[in-house]
Amino acid sequence: KNLRKMGFDPSAFCGIVTSGDIAWEGMKARVQEPFASLGEKCVILGNGDDDEEYTVSMGCQISSTEEADFILARGNFVVHDSAGVHKCDKSDASEEMVQGVLEAACSRGLPMLVT
């Protein structure tokens, strides 16, 4: 479905594997590192479309930065935490919000999974 949105004809491809697919499979299985030790609670830097579905379906829950085990980076359009979905735009307030999440995560030594 995303290929069409990006202007690609899906029939031109035999198959596609994305970093999001690999991360989802790894987190769902929790067999190999780095997935096995990431924990289950995360804050999402997301695409704003299917972040909650993606996260919950791989066995994780959305939490606050203070309680998170890791940051899940899927995009730069929203910050999704236990307080809700916060849209990011080009304003200083959005930049400060993202900066705050990243600084809090860094101070706690949280890993970031970029998909």
C-alpha angles and dihedrals in degrees: 000000000000093000091065091049089055092050099258125132105234091208089067091070131070092201141331132214117192133191086249090058092050093047093047092050091046094049093045093051098037091195105119133042137291088028098049094064103035097096127223106269120083147163113223128222092195153182092239094233113080104355097125094045091048093048099044093044091058091053101261133121130217113244144164120281088249092059100032123118092201146351117252110208112197100145145332103252101089143014109221116192137145090286092059142261116324116193118225120217134159094281126117089241091060092047091050091048093053091042089052093052092048094046092049091048092047093049089055092046093240118173120233123221109205114198 
